[in-house]
């Protein structure tokens, strides 16, 4: 309201961020989509529902904008929640998982050997774009390095976004319809205390805040997620706390994540989105098929169930696959550790081995 000063009205401008209306609309659409999926008892309702709703909005060029400003606040919440899936017995399992982690390296190599030619021959992408679009993880690093080597950054970004969308959707539907798991609840890891005392709340908040600082100081990949995850895992593995973030915060975070995933396609031409989504669906299905082969043939050797190996090797994102793991009461620590290892491996070799291989294919 104008303020009167010495007989004159002085206009005090109220500055609203330029994209606030579009972001608000995106969140409203995402929340409506999540609520619809929840009402229909569909798998991963708050994340998949918001993601699909915002994807459709982006496809029809609705004036939506990703709530990226909220990402630094919700990602640590997810990290703390995933860390709560670790417990005092996790230490004793690390050596047992060594063989499974070694198999992950073979999986990455085989998946790349199959999917890169698929992108080149079926998708008609140039070798550099195909190579960095095919890698199952490290989106930011794959995009930056692929762009520097002459790849199409937009296609690389869209391919990775589509990979996560397709992976989460197919995995959720497969576990729900084929295996009969209830994957509609992703509030808390199995066995976690739902009550949150002042002490436990302070511990979890400390894990979130200090984890972000630690992750960025150590320059960890996905620092805002991994830093809080590591500190939260440490707190739960040492028995310092057995609590997790309130379910309402986790649900809110999933809506934010789903909305951002759906809005990633905003600005791209509908034809490019459909082509990339179709191509990525084919590539992701191939990778999931390879994951399933590893899970069926090697789960006994790894000392795990077929379902847990499938989730650990699936080409989805760390956050998304961990949420699926929570929904089906799987071992979150085992699955999260494998996805973390895959990201670290890809990020570590991207500037050297991957770059050289991509340049070799280009020539």
N, C-alpha and C positions, 0 to 999 in steps of 0.2 A: 504493500500500500504506500502511496506517495507520502513522504514525511515533510511537514511544514517547518520552514526555518526563516525567521525574520519576515514573515508575511508572504513568503514565496514557497511554492511547492518544489521540493527537490526529488527527482526521480532516482530511486535506488534500484538499480537493475538486479534482478534475481537470475543468476546464471544456472541454467539447467544443461547438463551435458547433452551434446547434440544428438546422440544416439539413444537417449533415455526412452523416448516413446517406442522406438523400434525394439529396444531390449525388453521393455515391459511387455510388449505384444508377444515377443518370442517366449518369454517366461509364462505368460498366460496360456499360450498355445501348448507349450510343453507340459504345463501342469494339467491342462485339460486332457492331453493325450495320456499322461501317466495315470490320471484318475480313471479314465475310460478303460485302460488296460487292467487296472486294479479291480474295477467293478466287474470286468469280464473274467477275472481270475486267470489272466494270461501270464506267461513267464516274464520275470524281471520287469514288472509293470512300470515302475516309475522311471527307469532308465530307457527301456525299449519304447514305451509309449510316448514319452517326451521326444525321443530321438526321431521316431517315425512321423509324429505330428509336425515337427519342425522341418524335417526333410521334405515333406509334402508342401509345406509353406514356402520353402526355398525353391522348390521345383516350379511353383506357380508364381514366383517372384513377388511374394507378399513382402511388405516392408518390415522385415524382421532383422534383428542384429544379435549376434552371439553375446551372451552375458560374460564376456571375457574378463571384465573388471572383478567379477566375483570368484573367478578361478583360484586366485591366490588364497582365498579364504576357505573354499570347500575342499580343495585337493588335500591339504593337511588333515582334514577331518577323515577323509577316506584312508589316508596313510595310517593314522592312529587306529582306525577301526581294523584295518588289515593286520596291523601289528598285534592287535588283541587276539588274533587267531593263533599266535605262538603261545607256548606254555613251558612249564619247567621241564618237560620231557623232550623238548625240541633238540637240545644239545646232544642227547643220546642217539638221535636219528640222523645227524649230519653225515656220519661215515656211511650209514646205510644208503644214503641218497647219492653217494659219489658215482656209482655205476650209472644211475639214471641221468645224472648231470653230464657224464661223459657221452651217453647216448644222445643227449641233446645236441652236441656238436655235430654228430653224424646226421641227425635230422636236419639241421640248418643247411649243411652241405648238399644233401640229397634234394631238399625242397628247392634250393636255389638252382640246382642243376636241371630240375624239371620245369620250374616256373619261369625262369628267365627266357628260355627258348619259346615257351608258350606266349609270353608277352611280345616277343619279337615276331614270331610267325603268325600267330592268330590275331594279336592286337596291332601288329605292324608298327610297333614303337621302335624308336632308334635304340641301339644296344645300351647306351648309358642310361636313358630313361627307364628302359626295361629292367636293367640290373638293379637300380636303386628303388624302383617301384616294387620289386619282387621281395626285397628283404623284409622279413616279418618282425619289425621292431625298429626303434630309434628314428621315429618320423622326422624330427628336427634335423638330426645329423644326416640322414639319408637325403633330405631335401636340399640342405645347404651344399653338401659335397657333390651331389648329383648336378645341381645347378652350376657349380663352379666348373664342372667338367663338360658343360654344354648340354645337359639334359633339360627336359621340359619340367620346370618346377611345379607348375600347376597340375600337370598330370601325375607327378610323383605324390604331391600332397593329396589329391583326390583319390589316388589308388590306395594310399595308406588309410585314409578316412573310410573308404569303402571296404577295405579289408577288415577293419574293426567292426563296422556295421554288420557286414555279412557274417563274420565269425560269431559275434555275440548272438545274432538272430538265429543262425543255424544250430549253434550249440544249445541255446536255450530251448528251441523247438525240439531238437533231438532228445534232450534229456527229459523233456516233458511228455512228448507224444510217443516216442519209441521206447524209452527206458522207464517211463512212468514216474519220474521224480517230480516232487513239488518244488518248482523253482520260482514261486511267486513271492516268497519272503526273503528279503536281503537286509534285514535290520541289524541282526547281531550274529556273530559267530556262535556255533553250537557250544553250549556249556559256559557261556559268559554271563557274569552277574549283571542283570538288567538295572539294578539299583545303583545310583551314583551318589556316593557321599561327598562331602566337601573335600576331604583328603584325596579321594580318588579322582574327583574332578580337577583338582589342582595338578595332580600328577599327569593326567591326560593333556591338560592345557599346556603344561610345561613341555611335554613331548612334542606337541604341535608347534609351539612357538620356537623352542630351542632347536627342534628338528629342522625347521626351515632355515634357520641361520647356519646350522651345521652342514646341511645339504648343499647350500650355496657356497659356503666357505671351502668345502672339499670338492666343489664342482662336480657333484654327482649327477648322472643323467636323471632327468625328472626329479630334480632336487627337492621341490616342495612336497613331493609324494614320498620319496625314499628316505629323506631325513627323518620326518615324523614316524614313518614305518619302522625304521631301525631303532629309534629310541623307544617307541611303544613296544616293539618286540622284546627289547632288552628289559623293559620294566615288567613285562608279563613272564618272560623266561626266568627272571630272578625272583618271581613271586611278589614283587613290589605292589602290584595291583592285579586284579582279575576283572576289572570293569572295562566297558567300552563306551564310546560316545552315545548320547541319547538317540533312540531310533528316529525321532523327528528330524534331528540334524542330518542323519544318514540319508533319510528319505529326501530331504531338501537337497542334499548334495547330489544325489542321483538324478534328480530333475535338472539340476544345473548342468551336470555332465551330459545327459541325454540331449538337452537343448543345444549345448555347444556342438555336439557331434552332428546334429541335424543341420545346424546353421553353417557348418563348415562348407556346405555346398552352395551357399549364397554367393551370387555374383557370377558363377559359372553358367555357361549357356546350357539350357536343358538338354540339348543333344549331346554335349560333352559329358554331362552328368550321367545320362543314361548309358552312353557308350562305356564310360569308365566303370560304372557300377556293374554293367553286364560282364565286362572283361575281368574285373576284380572278383566278381562272383565265381567265374570259372576258375581263376587262379586260386582263390581261397578254398574252393571246394576240393581242388587238387591237393593243397597243403593239408586240409583237414583229413583227406583220405590217407595221406602219408602218416599223419599223426595217429589215425585210427589203426593203421597197420603196425606201427611201433607199439601202440598200447595193447593190441590183441596178442602180438607175438612175444613181447618182452616184459609184460607186467609181472609175470611170475618171477622172472630173473631180477626185477627191480624190487620185488617184495611189496608191490602196490596193486590196487584194483585197476581194472581196465579203465574205469571212469576217471580215476585220479590221474593216470598217465595221459589220458586223452586231454584233460583240462590243462595239464602241465605243458604239453607239447603243442596245444592248439595255437594258431597264429593270431589270436586276439591280443588285446592290450592287457598289461599287468593289472590295472584297476578293474577292467571289465571281467576278465576271467576269474579274478579273485572274488568278485561279487557273485559270480555264478557258483564258485566253490562254497561260499558261505550259504547260498540258497539251498544247496543240496547236502549241507553238513559234511563236506569233504575236508581234507586236511589243508587248511589255508596256507600253513607254513610251507608245506611241500610244494604246492602249486605256485605260490608267490615267489619262492626262491628260484624256481626254474625260469619263470618269466623274467625275473630280475637278472639271472645269469645270461639269458639270451640277449637282453638289451645291452648288458656290459660287454658281451662277446662282440656283438655287431658294432657297437660304438668304438670298441678298441681296435677293430681291424678295418673300420671304414676308411680312415685317412690313408692307409697303406695298401693292404691286400685287396680290398674291394675296389679302391680307386684304380689300381694297376690292372685288375681283371677287367674293369669296365673300359678302360682305355684300350686294352688288348682287343676286346670284342668290337670296339668302335673301328679299329683299323683292320 
